[in-house]
Amino acid sequence: MLFLYLSFLPVPDSKRIVLLGKTGCGKSSLANTIFGEEVFKISHFPISELSLSRGETRPVNGRNLTLIDSPGLFDTRVSEVKLKKEILSCITECAPGPHAFLIVLKVEKFTKQEKDVIREICRHFSEEALKFAAIVFTHGDQLPERRRIEDFVQHNEELKDLVKNCGGRCHVVDNKYWNRNTEDQYRNNKLQVAEILSTIDKISEANDGKFYTNEMLQAVINQIEVEEAKMKPSSTNQSSEETRNKAKRSVFNSLMCQLVGSATGALLGAFLGVTKHIKLLLSGSEHSDVPPQASVQSPTLLSEAALSEAMRGVRKGYNAGAEAETVQEAFSEAMKAVWHQSPETDSSVKREKKEKDSESKGKAETD
């Protein structure tokens, strides 16, 4: 679990808002509704087309807002490596930390998939992040006539608890139909956006103007600041914003290399660990009455062998990735580091050499 720290660093005028939710819930459309213009591309497919989080800054009602759209951040259908890539992208975009999270849900049944998304949010950002969060429902046209979003929430205990944990903060918009409801005093996007902005201000006030951050965000912002300092002498023709964005991209690439190196090392290390274990059992079975299949098929022994070498592979893969300049190079160098330096491959070479030497010596003695 990541621990929450409240940053006392000076913050820029723009408030950073991260939009979280499953793919297809309307995050990009909500961002466009808040900005009042088409800024983010809308995907009409069930699986996210966009691979990385993206932040955009615009003036809204007299204040600057930076909205970070996270297309596939908590898509349960993507692999763990892709999910971590999304998390790194989101964290890099919102560093040094967001002033608020908008958790986006549809006005529909609160299913297991929505519950999984909330659980993943808490797992990666900690439950303390809910102190900085508000719930925004999309597809408001699904609300029955004369019903408010608070009425909808009351009909589901888990949804009610979620809103309660977010300080009772919840809103509703309809990105398709409510833009034209200028006379309606509730089903009106202009009024709802004003309420959302007011809620963001209240979240900031409740947290003394500080933004949410954690150990991971702190580490990323430290790397960005170091990279930015390196770039400044050669970036005299660039604005500070351009230099910072360039530093963010550089740090993200570095973190991706470390991630790919670690993942590659873990997978190859686990494979070598299992291979080593099976070879030892097969060689030992020559002098044992126990069938080798009985030991090889032991889940516990195989798991321990895989885990031990996977951890070794993670360390070697991480170090290789940290030295790489591209993701492809990180993958290649991690493969080399784990394969050529693994105890399994080293011991195999040594064992084969020892066996050949023994055979040669035996023949010489016989002769």
Wavefront OBJ file of the C-alpha trace (Angstrom):
o trace
v 0.000 0.000 0.000
v 1.295 3.446 -0.921
v 1.244 6.008 1.855
v -0.277 9.449 1.503
v 1.721 12.577 1.995
v 0.386 16.110 1.640
v 2.812 18.207 -0.351
v 3.894 21.606 0.866
v 5.558 22.477 -2.437
v 4.349 25.642 -4.177
v 1.663 24.865 -6.728
v 1.024 26.558 -10.085
v -2.183 28.436 -10.843
v -3.630 25.514 -12.777
v -5.429 22.802 -10.821
v -4.649 19.254 -11.942
v -7.686 16.965 -12.137
v -7.403 13.255 -12.958
v -10.414 11.493 -14.511
v -10.639 7.832 -13.477
v -13.036 5.104 -14.564
v -13.460 2.076 -16.757
v -13.153 2.262 -20.539
v -16.325 3.612 -22.156
v -17.736 5.348 -19.078
v -17.450 8.787 -20.682
v -14.210 10.243 -19.253
v -13.074 11.916 -22.477
v -16.574 13.269 -23.170
v -16.780 14.624 -19.610
v -13.439 16.399 -20.080
v -14.729 17.966 -23.293
v -17.957 19.002 -21.530
v -15.979 20.699 -18.755
v -13.717 22.471 -21.269
v -16.674 23.394 -23.464
v -14.857 22.242 -26.590
v -13.640 19.070 -28.312
v -10.154 18.538 -26.880
v -9.987 14.788 -26.256
v -10.665 12.139 -28.877
v -13.789 10.083 -28.192
v -13.510 6.318 -28.568
v -16.606 4.344 -29.564
v -15.032 0.943 -29.000
v -15.352 -1.183 -25.829
v -11.562 -1.527 -25.518
v -9.526 1.650 -25.240
v -7.870 2.760 -28.497
v -5.627 5.248 -26.743
v -2.725 3.767 -24.839
v -1.439 6.607 -22.675
v -2.839 9.196 -20.304
v -2.905 12.720 -21.635
v -3.228 16.089 -19.942
v -4.609 19.300 -21.440
v -4.891 22.760 -19.890
v -7.633 25.274 -20.699
v -9.201 28.311 -18.984
v -12.606 27.424 -17.521
v -14.824 29.952 -15.719
v -11.920 32.229 -14.838
v -9.462 29.546 -13.725
v -6.919 27.296 -15.443
v -7.717 23.593 -15.323
v -5.480 20.715 -16.358
v -7.564 17.621 -17.022
v -5.727 14.291 -17.241
v -7.677 11.679 -19.186
v -6.643 8.101 -18.396
v -8.083 6.012 -21.277
v -7.256 2.475 -20.175
v -5.866 2.990 -16.687
v -8.204 0.527 -14.998
v -9.277 -1.575 -17.960
v -9.491 -5.074 -16.460
v -9.021 -6.610 -19.921
v -5.434 -5.415 -20.396
v -2.306 -7.218 -19.210
v -0.511 -6.327 -15.967
v 2.424 -4.836 -17.889
v 0.126 -2.609 -19.976
v -1.732 -1.585 -16.816
v 1.539 -0.558 -15.159
v 2.450 1.370 -18.313
v -0.840 3.271 -18.026
v -0.220 3.990 -14.340
v 3.273 5.324 -15.076
v 1.841 7.507 -17.831
v -0.897 8.883 -15.575
v 1.506 9.554 -12.701
v 3.977 11.303 -14.999
v 1.213 13.505 -16.435
v -0.229 14.566 -13.074
v 3.078 14.997 -11.189
v 3.688 16.384 -8.614
v 0.115 15.322 -7.822
v -3.539 16.004 -8.622
v -5.677 18.476 -6.709
v -8.703 16.249 -7.254
v -9.859 12.962 -8.740
v -13.111 12.690 -10.653
v -14.285 9.066 -10.521
v -16.521 8.639 -13.567
v -19.430 6.172 -13.546
v -22.449 5.682 -15.775
v -26.012 6.052 -14.546
v -26.566 2.310 -14.642
v -26.321 -0.772 -12.480
v -23.281 -0.776 -10.177
v -21.721 -4.045 -11.386
v -18.663 -6.073 -10.395
v -16.641 -4.296 -13.072
v -17.303 -0.895 -11.474
v -16.446 -2.346 -8.060
v -13.183 -3.732 -9.468
v -12.279 -0.302 -10.839
v -12.851 1.330 -7.430
v -10.777 -1.381 -5.752
v -7.923 -0.806 -8.224
v -8.069 2.954 -7.634
v -7.705 2.386 -3.894
v -4.956 -0.188 -4.435
v -2.804 2.076 -6.586
v -3.573 5.445 -4.993
v -4.635 4.287 -1.473
v -8.063 4.836 0.085
v -6.870 8.245 1.315
v -7.187 9.400 -2.293
v -10.979 9.367 -1.813
v -10.556 12.468 0.378
v -9.584 14.223 -2.861
v -12.291 12.596 -4.974
v -15.789 13.271 -6.249
v -18.095 10.959 -8.199
v -19.374 12.206 -11.555
v -22.079 10.186 -13.298
v -22.474 10.351 -17.067
v -25.466 9.413 -19.249
v -27.752 11.545 -17.086
v -30.568 11.037 -19.577
v -30.983 7.582 -17.966
v -32.243 9.201 -14.767
v -36.016 8.856 -14.430
v -38.042 12.067 -14.659
v -37.927 14.279 -11.535
v -35.185 12.102 -10.043
v -31.867 13.539 -8.919
v -28.568 11.694 -8.815
v -28.729 11.556 -5.008
v -31.949 9.530 -5.317
v -30.255 7.115 -7.706
v -27.319 6.606 -5.312
v -29.596 5.813 -2.354
v -30.897 2.668 -4.066
v -27.528 0.862 -3.887
v -25.746 0.374 -0.563
v -22.263 -0.069 -2.043
v -22.680 2.972 -4.258
v -23.980 4.936 -1.294
v -20.915 3.931 0.754
v -18.590 4.977 -2.087
v -20.162 8.428 -2.309
v -20.016 8.706 1.496
v -16.274 7.889 1.436
v -15.855 10.671 -1.126
v -17.370 13.177 1.301
v -20.844 12.919 -0.206
v -19.637 14.625 -3.376
v -21.472 13.462 -6.508
v -22.685 15.096 -9.714
v -24.286 14.085 -12.985
v -23.909 15.240 -16.597
v -25.104 14.046 -19.951
v -22.457 14.647 -22.589
v -24.938 14.198 -25.445
v -28.337 15.640 -24.535
v -27.923 18.146 -21.726
v -25.826 20.708 -23.604
v -29.019 22.130 -25.089
v -31.101 22.109 -21.876
v -30.351 25.733 -21.095
v -33.661 26.357 -19.308
v -33.710 23.223 -17.121
v -32.427 23.974 -13.626
v -30.966 20.495 -13.110
v -30.559 18.577 -16.392
v -28.223 21.234 -17.676
v -24.525 20.671 -18.316
v -23.597 24.304 -17.799
v -25.061 24.265 -14.289
v -23.604 20.831 -13.504
v -20.109 21.841 -14.644
v -20.326 24.914 -12.416
v -21.219 22.607 -9.498
v -18.294 20.288 -10.333
v -15.877 23.237 -10.362
v -17.272 24.417 -7.043
v -16.729 20.934 -5.612
v -13.112 20.930 -6.838
v -12.575 24.235 -5.028
v -14.098 22.785 -1.850
v -11.848 19.708 -2.067
v -8.842 22.015 -2.341
v -10.027 24.117 0.613
v -10.698 21.026 2.750
v -7.106 19.907 2.133
v -5.640 23.372 2.815
v -4.847 23.914 -0.853
v -2.465 20.959 -0.948
v -2.540 18.327 -3.643
v -2.564 14.565 -3.304
v 0.721 12.776 -3.642
v 2.334 9.512 -2.575
v 5.723 7.827 -2.596
v 5.516 6.971 -6.284
v 4.496 10.496 -7.290
v 7.261 11.965 -5.129
v 9.850 9.745 -6.808
v 8.589 10.715 -10.279
v 8.581 14.466 -9.591
v 12.118 14.221 -8.196
v 13.261 12.547 -11.419
v 11.434 15.125 -13.548
v 13.079 18.003 -11.658
v 16.533 16.433 -12.061
v 15.949 15.889 -15.790
v 14.576 19.409 -16.187
v 17.678 20.869 -14.526
v 19.894 18.925 -16.949
v 17.939 20.237 -19.950
v 17.784 23.936 -19.010
v 21.306 24.930 -20.160
v 20.566 23.626 -23.672
v 16.900 24.712 -23.751
v 17.276 28.496 -23.918
v 14.933 28.714 -26.922
v 12.182 26.699 -25.220
v 9.537 27.859 -22.789
v 9.586 26.411 -19.259
v 6.438 24.429 -20.126
v 8.104 22.886 -23.197
v 11.191 21.981 -21.167
v 9.060 20.409 -18.458
v 7.035 18.382 -20.974
v 10.269 17.176 -22.565
v 11.561 16.188 -19.111
v 8.309 14.309 -18.422
v 8.656 12.340 -21.667
v 12.263 11.500 -20.843
v 11.370 10.291 -17.339
v 8.435 8.264 -18.650
v 10.722 6.568 -21.197
v 13.236 5.800 -18.443
v 10.558 4.330 -16.183
v 9.191 2.255 -19.062
v 12.666 0.834 -19.710
v 12.924 -0.140 -16.042
v 9.446 -1.687 -16.135
v 10.132 -3.692 -19.312
v 13.515 -4.794 -17.984
v 12.008 -5.956 -14.690
v 9.090 -7.764 -16.349
v 11.366 -9.484 -18.860
v 13.755 -10.508 -16.097
v 10.936 -11.896 -13.979
v 9.465 -14.008 -16.794
v 12.771 -15.389 -18.037
v 14.021 -15.935 -14.483
v 10.895 -17.904 -13.567
v 11.266 -20.044 -16.697
v 14.924 -20.776 -15.923
v 14.048 -21.531 -12.299
v 11.505 -24.180 -13.296
v 13.890 -25.611 -15.903
v 16.686 -25.830 -13.344
v 14.393 -27.540 -10.829
v 13.214 -30.144 -13.348
v 16.774 -30.885 -14.494
v 17.932 -31.429 -10.917
v 15.042 -33.784 -10.215
v 15.596 -35.745 -13.391
v 19.306 -36.110 -12.735
v 18.635 -37.125 -9.116
v 16.016 -39.691 -10.117
v 18.708 -41.875 -11.655
v 19.760 -42.856 -8.118
v 16.264 -42.853 -6.558
v 13.242 -45.152 -6.558
v 10.887 -42.138 -6.591
v 9.471 -41.452 -10.089
v 10.647 -38.011 -11.305
v 7.087 -37.109 -12.367
v 5.960 -37.211 -8.724
v 8.400 -34.474 -7.732
v 8.207 -32.474 -10.938
v 4.443 -32.143 -10.613
v 4.623 -30.703 -7.067
v 3.084 -27.198 -7.389
v 4.824 -25.939 -4.242
v 8.327 -26.950 -5.322
v 7.861 -25.595 -8.834
v 6.413 -22.319 -7.501
v 9.311 -21.842 -5.100
v 11.839 -22.509 -7.846
v 10.090 -20.086 -10.208
v 9.741 -17.365 -7.544
v 13.371 -17.576 -6.449
v 14.758 -17.134 -9.953
v 12.061 -14.601 -10.891
v 13.219 -12.314 -8.057
v 16.812 -12.694 -9.223
v 15.636 -11.921 -12.757
v 13.764 -8.794 -11.629
v 16.934 -7.342 -10.106
v 19.061 -8.089 -13.158
v 16.348 -6.985 -15.579
v 15.785 -3.728 -13.681
v 19.495 -2.885 -13.748
v 19.671 -3.657 -17.460
v 16.565 -1.547 -18.139
v 17.948 1.368 -16.137
v 20.935 1.515 -18.493
v 18.835 1.276 -21.669
v 17.719 4.212 -23.793
v 14.748 2.550 -25.486
v 12.142 -0.040 -24.521
v 13.450 -2.406 -27.211
v 16.977 -2.090 -25.843
v 15.687 -2.690 -22.298
v 14.029 -5.924 -23.407
v 17.096 -7.135 -25.281
v 19.585 -6.257 -22.538
v 17.403 -7.771 -19.811
v 17.217 -11.026 -21.784
v 21.001 -11.092 -22.089
v 21.587 -10.197 -18.445
v 19.283 -12.873 -17.069
v 20.138 -15.603 -19.576
v 23.909 -15.275 -19.723
v 24.397 -14.533 -16.022
v 21.828 -16.908 -14.548
v 23.100 -19.615 -12.165
v 21.209 -22.132 -14.291
v 23.033 -21.387 -17.540
v 26.376 -20.912 -15.785
v 26.045 -24.143 -13.813
v 24.916 -26.032 -16.923
v 28.038 -24.978 -18.788
v 30.255 -25.830 -15.830
v 28.542 -29.183 -15.291
v 28.875 -30.147 -18.933
v 32.566 -29.210 -18.894
v 33.094 -31.169 -15.686
v 31.370 -34.239 -17.144
v 33.472 -34.072 -20.301
v 36.669 -33.720 -18.245
v 35.644 -36.712 -16.119
v 34.931 -38.809 -19.199
v 38.290 -37.870 -20.743
v 40.082 -38.657 -17.471
v 38.295 -42.038 -17.170
v 39.268 -43.034 -20.678
v 42.877 -42.003 -20.042
v 43.028 -44.131 -16.874
v 41.472 -47.103 -18.719
v 43.999 -46.820 -21.459
l 1 2 3 4 5 6 7 8 9 10 11 12 13 14 15 16 17 18 19 20 21 22 23 24 25 26 27 28 29 30 31 32 33 34 35 36 37 38 39 40 41 42 43 44 45 46 47 48 49 50 51 52 53 54 55 56 57 58 59 60 61 62 63 64 65 66 67 68 69 70 71 72 73 74 75 76 77 78 79 80 81 82 83 84 85 86 87 88 89 90 91 92 93 94 95 96 97 98 99 100 101 102 103 104 105 106 107 108 109 110 111 112 113 114 115 116 117 118 119 120 121 122 123 124 125 126 127 128 129 130 131 132 133 134 135 136 137 138 139 140 141 142 143 144 145 146 147 148 149 150 151 152 153 154 155 156 157 158 159 160 161 162 163 164 165 166 167 168 169 170 171 172 173 174 175 176 177 178 179 180 181 182 183 184 185 186 187 188 189 190 191 192 193 194 195 196 197 198 199 200 201 202 203 204 205 206 207 208 209 210 211 212 213 214 215 216 217 218 219 220 221 222 223 224 225 226 227 228 229 230 231 232 233 234 235 236 237 238 239 240 241 242 243 244 245 246 247 248 249 250 251 252 253 254 255 256 257 258 259 260 261 262 263 264 265 266 267 268 269 270 271 272 273 274 275 276 277 278 279 280 281 282 283 284 285 286 287 288 289 290 291 292 293 294 295 296 297 298 299 300 301 302 303 304 305 306 307 308 309 310 311 312 313 314 315 316 317 318 319 320 321 322 323 324 325 326 327 328 329 330 331 332 333 334 335 336 337 338 339 340 341 342 343 344 345 346 347 348 349 350 351 352 353 354 355 356 357 358 359 360 361 362 363 364 365 366 367
